[in-house]
Amino acid sequence: MKTIPIKLILLFSLLVLIYSCEKDDNLIIKEGYLKTVALADAKSFLRQSQDEKNSTPEGNFITSISDEINYEDLTNTDEELAVIDVKTKYKNLQSKVVLLNINNELQSVVVGLNPFEHSTETSFSGEMLITSINGNIIKAFEIEDNVFVAEYINNNTVHKNHEPNKNKNSVNETAKNCWCGMSNCNWCGELDEVIITSGGSPSPPSPYVSIAHMYPTGGGGGLPNEWDFGGGGGHNG
C-alpha cells in the first residue's frame, strides 16, 4: 500500500481552504448586497431633501416631507426599508420616499399610490407611480384586487407626444382620456411601452411590490425581496 506524500496532503488541504474562503466570501457579498439604511444616514438624507426643497419651493417635485422615519420589512431578508411620508406635485397620490442601501449605495425612490374607489385595506385597486426624487418617472402600474394587471415602462428614449382623446368631454383627467390608461395624462408622455400581464395571484393580505421594480438591483439573485406597500406595520426610527 502506497503512502501519500505529505506535500500532496498539504497542497490538497490548502486548495480546500482557498475554495472554502472564496465560497464564504461570495456568500458574504450576496448577503451584504442589500442593507438597511442606517438611521443617521436616513436623517442626513432627510435634512438634505428638506434643504433642497426649501431652496426652490416653487420648482420642487416634493412639496412636503414628514420628519418621521419608519422602518418596514422586506420579504426573504432581515433587512428593512426606510420609509418617509411625503407630498408631491401630484396631490391626489399617497406618496412615500423609500430608501435602501444596495451594493453599498443609498438608493431612493418616491412611490405614489392612487387608490380607486373600490379599493380596500386588504384588497388594493388603483395606480402606483414610481419616480426619482426629482419626479422623473421610472415606471407605473395598474393594480386590481392586489394583482398587477398593467405595467408602464420608461425606457429613457425620445418620447412621443401622446395626446388625450379630444372627443372625450371631461373636466378632470380620467383613464379614458389617456392613451396609456393612467388617470393623469401627463404620465403618458413619459412612458413608452405597455406590458399587460395575465394570470398571477393576489398577495395576501396586502399588495407587495418587488424592489427590482423600484431600484437598479443589478441582478442580485436569490429569492425575491418584496415590500408590503399597504402594510405600514414598521417601527419608527
Backbone as a ProteinNet text record, in pm:
[ID]
protein_1_A
[PRIMARY]
MKTIPIKLILLFSLLVLIYSCEKDDNLIIKEGYLKTVALADAKSFLRQSQDEKNSTPEGNFITSISDEINYEDLTNTDEELAVIDVKTKYKNLQSKVVLLNINNELQSVVVGLNPFEHSTETSFSGEMLITSINGNIIKAFEIEDNVFVAEYINNNTVHKNHEPNKNKNSVNETAKNCWCGMSNCNWCGELDEVIITSGGSPSPPSPYVSIAHMYPTGGGGGLPNEWDFGGGGGHNG
[TERTIARY]
85.2	0	88.6	62.1	142.8	96.6	193.5	161.4	160.2	66.2	53.9	156.5	237.2	338.9	275.9	345.8	293.5	273.4	355.1	341.5	208.8	166.6	38.4	-78.2	-65	-170.7	-182.3	-66.5	-67.3	-123	-87.3	-136.5	-287.1	-336.9	-481.1	-554.7	-500.9	-561.7	-565.7	-457.7	-451.2	-556.8	-574.4	-675.1	-815.5	-843.1	-974.3	-997.9	-894.6	-906.5	-935.1	-863.2	-883.2	-1024.7	-1070.2	-1205.5	-1311	-1289.7	-1386	-1391.4	-1276.4	-1272.5	-1343.9	-1319.1	-1385.1	-1535.4	-1579.3	-1722.5	-1783	-1712.4	-1761.3	-1766.8	-1664.2	-1662.5	-1780.9	-1810.1	-1923.5	-2053.6	-2063.3	-2181.9	-2196.9	-2084.3	-2088.4	-2130.5	-2075.4	-2110.6	-2258.7	-2310.1	-2450.8	-2540.3	-2504.9	-2587	-2577.3	-2464.8	-2446.5	-2491.3	-2550.8	-2591.5	-2699	-2794.5	-2899.8	-2874.5	-2882	-2861.6	-2963	-3006.8	-3091.4	-3013.2	-3074.4	-3010.9	-3006.1	-2888.1	-2873	-2955.1	-3003.3	-3088.5	-3018.6	-2888.8	-2814	-2809.4	-2791.4	-2787.8	-2925.4	-3029.7	-3166.2	-3198.8	-3156.7	-3181.1	-3101.9	-2979.4	-2898.8	-2964.9	-3016.2	-3087.9	-3210.5	-3279.2	-3399.3	-3365.1	-3256.3	-3214.6	-3176.4	-3102.4	-3061	-3182.7	-3279.2	-3400.4	-3479.3	-3485.9	-3555.2	-3486.1	-3352.9	-3277	-3300.1	-3298.5	-3320.6	-3461.5	-3558.2	-3697.1	-3714.3	-3651.5	-3665.9	-3593.8	-3488.4	-3412	-3488	-3571.1	-3652.3	-3795.5	-3868.1	-4001.1	-4101.8	-4084.3	-4182.5	-4157.7	-4030.9	-3998.5	-3974.9	-3990	-3957.9	-4071	-4034.6	-4134.4	-4196.5	-4112.2	-4161.7	-4195.7	-4317.6	-4364	-4370.1	-4372.5	-4379	-4316.3	-4238.3	-4168.2	-4193.6	-4236.1	-4254.4	-4118.6	-4112.3	-3985.9	-3976.3	-4070.6	-4072.4	-4022.2	-3932.6	-3877.5	-3923.8	-3989.6	-4033.1	-3946.4	-3927.1	-3856	-3956.1	-3964.9	-4064.3	-3997.2	-4059.3	-3999.2	-3993.1	-3891.2	-3881.9	-3893.7	-3950	-3957.3	-3821.3	-3797.8	-3678.2	-3547.1	-3551.7	-3431	-3463.7	-3360.7	-3378.8	-3360.8	-3321.5	-3301.8	-3437.7	-3437.7	-3562.7	-3550.1	-3665.6	-3672	-3693.7	-3626.9	-3656.7	-3762.8	-3874.8	-3990.7	-4029.3	-4045.1	-4076.4	-4197.7	-4301.6	-4420.1	-4386.1	-4431.8	-4410.8	-4536.6	-4541.1	-4641.2	-4566.3	-4623.7	-4560.1	-4654.3	-4608.6	-4693.9	-4817.5	-4815.3	-4934.4	-5013	-5097.9	-5160.3	-5253.8	-5306.1	-5401.8	-5332.8	-5200.3	-5129.1	-5087.7	-5093.1	-5038.4	-4893.1	-4799.2	-4659.7	-4565.5	-4461.7	-4359.2	-4222.4	-4121.3	-3983.3	-3936.3	-3875.8	-3833.3	-3683.5	-3609.9	-3463.2	-3412.8	-3310.4	-3245.7	-3100.6	-3011.1	-2870.8	-2848.4	-2812.7	-2791.7	-2648.1	-2577.1	-2437	-2356.8	-2380.1	-2308.3	-2342.7	-2456.4	-2502.4	-2644.8	-2669	-2802.7	-2890.2	-2997.7	-3091	-3222.6	-3281.9	-3406	-3503.7	-3631.4	-3737.9	-3858.7	-3951.2	-4079.6	-4185.7	-4261.4	-4370.2	-4502.1	-4583.9	-4711.8	-4826.3	-4930.3	-5046.6	-5171.3	-5250.8	-5379.8	-5486.7	-5544.8	-5645.1	-5773.6	-5832.6	-5963.8	-6069.8	-6191.6	-6299.1	-6328.5	-6314.4	-6348.1	-6230.1	-6118.5	-6002.9	-6031.8	-5979.8	-5996.9	-5861.1	-5859.6	-5733.7	-5664.8	-5740.4	-5681.5	-5679.9	-5747.6	-5750	-5734	-5609.3	-5580.1	-5613.4	-5683.5	-5706.2	-5672.4	-5590.3	-5552.3	-5428.3	-5359.4	-5239.4	-5119.5	-5005.2	-4878.1	-4782.8	-4730	-4632.3	-4499.6	-4392.4	-4258.7	-4172.4	-4117.6	-4037.2	-3907	-3816.2	-3697.5	-3738.2	-3643.8	-3668.8	-3706.5	-3654.3	-3682	-3809.1	-3877.4	-4003.8	-3993.9	-3873.1	-3860.5	-3924.4	-4016.8	-4092.1	-4004.7	-4004.5	-3933	-4027.5	-4142.1	-4246.1	-4375.6	-4482.5	-4613.4	-4686	-4781.5	-4859.6	-5007.3	-5089.3	-5230.2	-5250.1	-5324.6	-5342.7	-5490.9	-5537.5	-5676.2	-5678.4	-5740.3	-5753.2	-5618.7	-5518.3	-5382.4	-5304.7	-5358.6	-5290.7	-5244.8	-5116.4	-5063.8	-5114.6	-5195.4	-5257.2	-5195.1	-5125	-5060.1	-4935.5	-4830.4	-4702.4	-4660.4	-4628	-4587.8	-4442.5	-4359	-4215.2	-4156.1	-4062.1	-3984.5	-3852.7	-3834.2	-3711.1	-3604.7	-3627	-3531	-3503.4	-3606.1	-3594.5	-3667.3	-3663.2	-3736.2	-3884.5	-3959	-4099.6	-4186.7	-4286.7	-4382.3	-4475.6	-4532.1	-4624.8	-4765.2	-4797.9	-4927.8	-5033.8	-5138.3	-5243.7	-5363.8	-5434.1	-5557.2	-5663.7	-5762.4	-5871.7	-5955	-5951.8	-6020.6	-6172	-6221	-6364.5	-6428.8	-6345	-6397.3	-6416.1	-6533.6	-6562.9	-6560.9	-6457.4	-6444.2	-6361.1	-6407.7	-6332.8	-6204.3	-6212.1	-6096.1	-6036.2	-5904.7	-5840.7	-5884.4	-5921.3	-5959.4	-5880.4	-5883.6	-5810	-5855.4	-5981.8	-6034.2	-5978.9	-5927.5	-5876.4	-5729	-5660.9	-5517.6	-5487.4	-5392.4	-5356.7	-5301.4	-5234.3	-5169	-5261.7	-5382.2	-5476	-5462.2	-5365.1	-5347	-5440.3	-5458.7	-5554.2	-5496.9	-5366.1	-5302.7	-5236	-5286.7	-5234.7	-5088.8	-5040.6	-4900.7	-4806.2	-4848.9	-4763.4	-4743.3	-4841.9	-4835.3	-4718.4	-4685.3	-4576.1	-4440.5	-4433.3	-4306.6	-4287.5	-4395.1	-4390.9	-4398.5	-4314.7	-4300.6	-4377	-4378.7	-4435.3	-4543.2	-4629.7	-4729.1	-4716.3	-4696.7	-4690.4	-4806.5	-4898.4	-5012.2	-4974.3	-4987.6	-4956.3	-5085.5	-5087.3	-5207.7	-5178.3	-5284.5	-5267.3	-5215.1	-5146.1	-5093	-5195.9	-5152.6	-5243	-5220.3	-5323.8	-5308.1	-5210.8	-5151.1	-5054.2	-5121.3	-5155.1	-5225.2	-5131.8	-5180.2	-5315	-5319.6	-5202.9	-5195.9	-5101.3	-5107.1	-5022.9	-4875.1	-4790.6	-4646.9	-4590	-4480.2	-4409.3	-4264.2	-4206.6	-4068	-3974.8	-3866	-3771.1	-3703	-3705.1	-3646.4	-3723.1	-3849.9	-3927.8	-3893	-3833.3	-3806.4	-3661.1	-3569.2	-3427.3	-3351.5	-3235.3	-3147.5	-3072.6	-3134.1	-3076.3	-2958.2	-2941.3	-2823.6	-2821	-2939.2	-2943.5	-2880.7	-2919.4	-2862.3	-2891.5	-2995.9	-3027	-3094.1	-3117.2	-3179.3	-3330.1	-3394.4	-3538.8	-3579.9	-3699.6	-3742.5	-3762.8	-3721	-3740.8	-3853	-3960.7	-4078.9	-4119.1	-4182.6	-4227.2	-4379	-4436.6	-4580.9	-4616.3	-4641.3	-4665.1	-4800.3	-4883.2	-5009.8	-5007.1	-4889.1	-4880.5	-4866.2	-4750.2	-4726.2	-4708.6	-4665.6	-4650	-4510	-4426.8	-4287.6	-4275	-4151	-4125.2	-4058.5	-4072.3	-4015.4	-3865.2	-3796.4	-3653	-3623.2
-119.7	0	124.5	212.3	332.9	440.1	510.9	624.8	752.2	841	968.9	1065.8	1123.3	1218.9	1331.4	1370.4	1475.5	1606.7	1632	1756.1	1760.7	1642.9	1638.3	1661.4	1605.6	1626.3	1773.5	1836.9	1980	2063.5	2027.3	2101	2087.5	1964.2	1941.2	2021	2023	2096.7	2245.7	2295.2	2437.2	2472.9	2386.1	2411.3	2411.7	2317.5	2312.7	2439.6	2487.9	2609.2	2730.3	2741.6	2854.2	2851.9	2731.5	2718.1	2757.2	2711.6	2743.1	2891.9	2957.8	3102.4	3177.6	3134.9	3200.2	3183	3062.5	3035.9	3123.3	3133.8	3217.8	3363.9	3410.9	3549.2	3577.4	3483.3	3501.1	3507.6	3425.6	3426	3559.5	3612.9	3741.5	3852.1	3849.2	3951	3944.7	3820.8	3804.2	3851.9	3814.8	3852.7	4002.6	4063.9	4205.3	4295.8	4238	4316	4417.6	4376.8	4465.6	4496.8	4624.5	4664.8	4772.3	4766	4871.3	5001.6	5110	5241.1	5280.1	5306.9	5344	5467.8	5475.2	5586.4	5720.3	5727.2	5852.5	5893.2	5794.3	5824.3	5865.5	5800.4	5836.8	5979.2	6016.3	6152	6253.8	6218.4	6306.6	6327.8	6220.2	6230.2	6318.9	6304.4	6383.7	6531.9	6563.9	6704.5	6763.2	6686.4	6734.5	6758.8	6668.1	6684.1	6807	6830.9	6949.3	7076.2	7077.9	7195.4	7223.5	7118.2	7135.7	7184.1	7131.4	7173.9	7320.7	7361	7499.4	7599.4	7552.1	7643.1	7677.6	7586.1	7612.5	7565.2	7634	7586.7	7577.6	7656.4	7657	7547.2	7502.9	7411.8	7268.5	7234.5	7100.4	7003.2	6879.4	6773.2	6739.7	6726.6	6700.2	6833.3	6845	6971.4	6969.3	6851	6841.1	6709.2	6712.6	6592.8	6575.4	6455.9	6424.7	6414.2	6448.3	6434.3	6299	6209.4	6076.4	5972.7	5885.2	5778.7	5644.6	5565.1	5431.6	5326.4	5214.2	5101.4	4987.5	4939.3	4839	4716.3	4600.3	4471.9	4449.8	4373.8	4316.6	4165.6	4100.5	3954.7	3893.6	3774.5	3692.4	3759.1	3846.2	3908.4	3971.1	3989.2	4059.7	4210.1	4255.4	4398.3	4468.1	4601.1	4677.4	4801.1	4851.7	4977.1	5093	5203.7	5328	5401.8	5434.8	5490.1	5623.9	5726.3	5861.2	5912.7	5953.6	6010.6	6146.3	6167.8	6296.2	6333.3	6458.3	6503.5	6556.5	6533.2	6576.2	6666.1	6706.7	6791.9	6716.9	6581.7	6502.9	6489	6584.7	6597.8	6482.4	6414.6	6306.9	6175.9	6170.3	6046.9	6040.2	5920.8	5894.1	5852.2	5940.8	5920.8	5898	5818	5788.7	5785.4	5840.3	5819.6	5689.6	5603.4	5471.5	5457.8	5428.9	5423.8	5282.7	5241	5112.5	5123	5058.2	5053.4	4929.9	4950.3	4840.1	4844.2	4737.1	4727.2	4849.2	4886.8	4995.4	5134.2	5147.8	5279.4	5303.9	5422.9	5457.1	5485.9	5409.8	5426.2	5483.1	5574.6	5637.9	5649.5	5624.8	5647.3	5702.2	5759.5	5801.2	5706.8	5645.2	5556.2	5625.4	5650	5717.1	5624.9	5625	5539.2	5623	5581.5	5643.4	5534.9	5512.9	5406.2	5440.5	5338.2	5355.4	5349.6	5389.6	5396.1	5260.2	5152.5	5019.9	4953.5	5023.7	4968.8	4956.7	4850.4	4831.2	4812.2	4802.2	4785.9	4654.3	4549.4	4418.2	4382.5	4462.1	4433.8	4565.3	4595.7	4724.5	4720.8	4824.7	4850.2	4996	5020.5	5158.5	5165.7	5278.2	5302.8	5321.3	5280.2	5303.1	5374.2	5486.7	5561.8	5560.5	5516.1	5512.8	5614.4	5709.5	5815.4	5832.7	5909.2	5953.1	6063.5	6104.8	6213	6341.7	6358	6478.3	6467.6	6352.8	6338	6271	6227.4	6156.1	6018	5988.2	5864.4	5744.3	5644.7	5520	5417.6	5397.8	5312.3	5332.2	5274.5	5285	5152.3	5129.3	5006	5035.6	4949.1	4941.8	4811.1	4819.3	4705.1	4684.5	4560.4	4526.2	4411	4437.1	4334.4	4267.8	4350.8	4307.3	4243	4240.4	4180.3	4289.5	4286.7	4382.2	4342.9	4428.9	4393.9	4469	4577.7	4651.9	4719.4	4723.1	4782.2	4880.4	5001.7	5105.6	5141	5133.6	5141.9	5265	5330	5438.9	5380.6	5379.3	5323.6	5428.4	5551.4	5660.6	5686.5	5673	5705	5835.4	5880.1	6001.5	5969.8	6042	6010.1	6078.7	6005.2	6061.8	6157.9	6251.1	6346.5	6286.7	6207	6140.7	6238.6	6256	6349.2	6272.8	6330.8	6267.2	6270.5	6186.2	6178.9	6306.3	6384.2	6513.5	6497.8	6377.1	6356.3	6334.6	6315.2	6294.7	6429.4	6452.2	6576.5	6550.4	6596	6575.4	6687.1	6739.4	6845.6	6788.4	6668.2	6604.9	6501.6	6483	6379.6	6243.3	6155.4	6020.2	5921.4	5795.2	5692.8	5683.7	5711.3	5700.5	5809.7	5915.7	6027.4	6013.7	5911.3	5898.8	5772.2	5782.9	5665.6	5554	5591.8	5490.2	5431.2	5484	5427.2	5479.7	5567.4	5620.4	5738.6	5773.3	5879.2	6018.5	6029.2	6158.7	6153.6	6231.5	6227.7	6272.5	6349.5	6392.3	6273	6166	6049.1	5980.4	5987.6	5914.9	5962.4	6090.1	6142.7	6094.8	6035.1	5985.2	5836.7	5766.5	5621	5570.4	5473.4	5427.3	5299.2	5204.7	5074.8	5039.9	4952.2	4895.8	4744.8	4683.5	4538.2	4491	4417.7	4365.3	4226.7	4208.1	4078.2	4005	3878.2	3798.7	3695.6	3647.8	3546.3	3606.6	3525.1	3572.3	3557	3568.3	3554.7	3669	3707.3	3818.2	3783.9	3886.7	3866.5	3897.2	3798.6	3823.2	3879.5	3964.7	4021	4153.8	4211.9	4340.6	4327.3	4417.1	4403	4426.1	4353.7	4367.1	4412.6	4487.5	4526.4	4484.8	4429.8	4385.5	4505.7	4498.3	4609.1	4621.3	4513.1	4519	4615.9	4644	4742	4884.9	4898.2	5031.9	5074.5	4977.8	5011.6	4933.3	4985.3	4908	4803.2	4686.4	4585.9	4514.1	4524.1	4465	4314.2	4252.3	4105.6	4040.4	4084.2	4028.7	3881.6	3830.4	3688.3	3653	3523.5	3476.5	3491.8	3471.1	3483.7	3629.8	3655.8	3794.5	3868.1	3991.9	4077.6	4174.7	4169.7	4249.7	4331.1	4444.8	4536.8	4541.5	4523.7	4535.1	4683.3	4746.6	4891.5	4928.7	4828.7	4858.4	4828.9	4787.3	4742.6	4854.7	4920	5027.5	4977.5	4850.4	4795.4	4804.6	4889.8	4902.2	4981.7	4988.6	5064.7	5197.1	5291.8	5426.1	5423.8	5507.7	5522.5	5637
0	0	0	-99.7	-112	-13	39.3	126	44.1	78.9	7.8	63.3	-24	24.4	104.4	207.9	295.9	221.8	116.8	39.1	-34.3	-87.7	-158.7	-63.7	56.1	156.8	192.3	213.1	247.1	132.5	6.2	-110.1	-123.6	-103.3	-111.1	-2.8	117.4	228.4	198.7	136.7	102	-1.5	-103.2	-207.1	-147.8	-58.2	8.6	88.2	157.9	238.7	151.2	37.3	-54.5	-111	-152.9	-208.8	-105.5	19.9	126	152	151.8	176	64.3	-62.8	-175	-166.4	-128.3	-115.2	-6.7	107.5	216.6	175.1	99.5	54.1	-37.9	-129.2	-218.7	-141.1	-36.3	46.9	117.9	168.9	237.9	141.9	18	-80.5	-112.4	-131.5	-165.8	-52.6	71.4	185.7	213.2	178	204.5	92.5	-11.6	-128.4	-91.6	-8.9	40.1	186.6	220.6	359.1	397.6	521.4	576.3	582.2	542.7	554.1	701.4	751.1	891.8	923.1	1045.1	1085.5	1065.5	1098.1	1080.8	934	844.1	700.7	649.4	701.2	661.4	705.4	826.9	876.1	795	757.1	674.4	538.3	480.2	353.2	368.5	480.9	507.9	518.9	590.9	604.5	469.7	389.9	258.4	168.4	173.7	93.2	136.3	268.3	318.6	270.9	277	232.9	85	3.4	-140	-168.1	-94.4	-112.8	-75.9	34.3	80.5	-9.2	-78.1	-164.3	-292.1	-338.4	-458.9	-434.3	-347.4	-306.4	-420.6	-525.6	-633.3	-735.4	-748.8	-856.2	-815.3	-687.5	-642.6	-663.4	-699.5	-714.7	-579.5	-476.2	-340.8	-274.3	-225.2	-168.1	-16.1	43.7	189.3	232.4	341.7	388.8	538.2	576.1	718.2	786.1	914.2	986.9	1057	1027.8	1088.5	989.2	1033.9	950.5	1006.1	921.8	961	893.1	959.5	900.6	880.6	756.7	721.7	660.6	680.8	644.8	493.7	453.1	319.1	332.4	231.3	235	203.4	256.9	229.3	270.2	367.9	421.3	556.2	637.2	764.4	749.3	629.5	605.8	591	611.8	610.1	520.5	479	404.5	500.6	474.3	546.2	464.9	528.7	457.9	520.2	436	481.6	404.4	474.8	408.9	348.8	225.4	158.2	81	37.7	-58.5	-180	-297.1	-421	-499.2	-616.9	-700.2	-749.1	-741.7	-769.8	-639.7	-612.5	-481.3	-447.4	-549.7	-521.3	-483.3	-495.8	-464.2	-317.4	-261.9	-129.4	-150.4	-117.6	-159.5	-42.7	-70.7	28.7	-39.9	27.9	-13.6	49.8	-31.5	15.4	-5.9	101	97.7	124.7	49	70	24.4	97	57.7	-28.6	-156	-249.1	-299.2	-273.7	-314.9	-267.4	-140.9	-73.8	-127.6	-194.4	-239.6	-189.9	-135.5	-90.4	-211.9	-225.6	-336.7	-283.3	-359.6	-315.2	-430.8	-402	-499	-424.2	-502.5	-447.9	-503.1	-414	-454	-420.5	-525	-505.5	-540.8	-457.1	-478.3	-500.9	-598	-623.6	-612.7	-493	-476.9	-551.8	-615.9	-675.6	-565.8	-600.6	-500.6	-438.9	-516.1	-464.1	-393.4	-378.1	-308.1	-158.8	-97.1	47	112.9	245.8	318.8	285.7	257.8	231.1	83.1	-0.9	-144.2	-219.7	-256.6	-319.6	-467.9	-511.6	-653.9	-678.6	-780.9	-807.8	-893.5	-884	-963.3	-871.4	-919.4	-849.2	-944.5	-899.7	-977.7	-902.8	-969.4	-909.9	-981.8	-907.2	-966.5	-888.6	-949	-876.3	-778.8	-695.8	-601.3	-675.6	-796.5	-875.3	-958.3	-949.8	-1021.2	-1156.1	-1197	-1323.8	-1311.3	-1402.4	-1391.3	-1426.9	-1339.4	-1362.6	-1424.8	-1362.1	-1419.1	-1341.5	-1394.5	-1330.3	-1345.8	-1257.3	-1259.9	-1239.9	-1294.5	-1258	-1182.2	-1072.3	-984	-958.6	-968.2	-938.3	-838.5	-723.6	-619.1	-589.4	-567.1	-530.8	-645	-764.9	-879.4	-975.1	-1012.6	-1110.1	-1248.9	-1310	-1438.3	-1555.4	-1531.6	-1639.9	-1586.4	-1669.4	-1631.9	-1741.2	-1701.5	-1795.4	-1767.1	-1872.1	-1852.5	-1919.7	-1851.2	-1909.7	-1958.5	-2090.4	-2147.7	-2176.5	-2128.2	-2148.7	-2296.7	-2377.6	-2518.7	-2546.4	-2672.5	-2708.5	-2705.9	-2623.6	-2605.5	-2710.1	-2752.2	-2846.3	-2773.4	-2848.9	-2790.9	-2795.7	-2696.4	-2695.1	-2644.8	-2721.1	-2684.7	-2630.2	-2531.6	-2484.7	-2593.1	-2579.6	-2676.1	-2670.5	-2778.2	-2780.3	-2783.3	-2816.2	-2825.6	-2689.4	-2588.8	-2454.3	-2385.7	-2333.1	-2263.4	-2112.7	-2048.8	-1905	-1845.9	-1732.9	-1665.6	-1607.5	-1548.5	-1487.5	-1582.4	-1569.3	-1648.6	-1596.7	-1687.6	-1648.7	-1732.1	-1690.1	-1762.4	-1907.2	-1935.5	-2071.4	-2162	-2102.8	-2181.3	-2217.5	-2169.4	-2189.7	-2268.9	-2361.1	-2440.1	-2352.8	-2243	-2161.1	-2056.2	-2043.1	-1947.6	-1806.3	-1779.5	-1644.7	-1622	-1496.8	-1463.7	-1485.7	-1498.8	-1523.8	-1661	-1754.8	-1892.2	-1900.7	-1803.7	-1805.1	-1796.7	-1728.2	-1714.7	-1849.1	-1937.1	-2064.2	-2149.7	-2142.8	-2222.1	-2177.2	-2056.1	-2003.5	-2028.3	-2066.2	-2070.4	-2213.5	-2245.5	-2382.9	-2414.6	-2321.1	-2350.4	-2250	-2292.9	-2202.5	-2208.6	-2095	-2089.4	-2004.4	-2064.4	-1990.7	-1939.4	-1810.2	-1752.1	-1723.5	-1753.2	-1728.1	-1620.9	-1560.1	-1456.8	-1328.9	-1252.3	-1124.5	-1015.6	-894	-780.2	-684.9	-610.5	-516.1	-404.9	-345.8	-237.9	-104.9	-26.5	99.5	204.3	298.5	293.7	219	191.5	122.8	4.3	-89.2	-209.1	-178.7	-248.9	-236.9	-370.4	-366.7	-488	-472.7	-579	-576.3	-576.4	-500.5	-500.3	-635.8	-716	-850.1	-939.6	-906.6	-981.5	-939.8	-821.4	-769	-787	-777.6	-776.8	-884	-924.6	-1014.4	-934	-914.4	-825.3	-887	-1017.9	-1080.5	-1078.9	-1068.8	-1074.3	-954.5	-834.2	-713.1	-693.5	-758	-749.8	-618.3	-599	-477.2	-481.8	-367.3	-357.7	-372.3	-427.1	-448	-315.9	-314.3	-197	-228.7	-149.8	-177.7	-56	-84.9	19.5	21.2	139.5	156.5	165.9	49.8	49.9	109.9	137.1	202.7	351.6	400.9	539.5	639.5	636.1	732.7	873.2	887.6	1020.9	1074.9	1013.8	1058	1185.4	1235.1	1357.5	1322.5	1411	1388.4	1412.2	1332.1	1353.9	1446.5
[MASK]
+++++++++++++++++++++++++++++++++++++++++++++++++++++++++++++++++++++++++++++++++++++++++++++++++++++++++++++++++++++++++++++++++++++++++++++++++++++++++++++++++++++++++++++++++++++++++++++++++++++++++++++++++++++++++++++++++++++++++++++

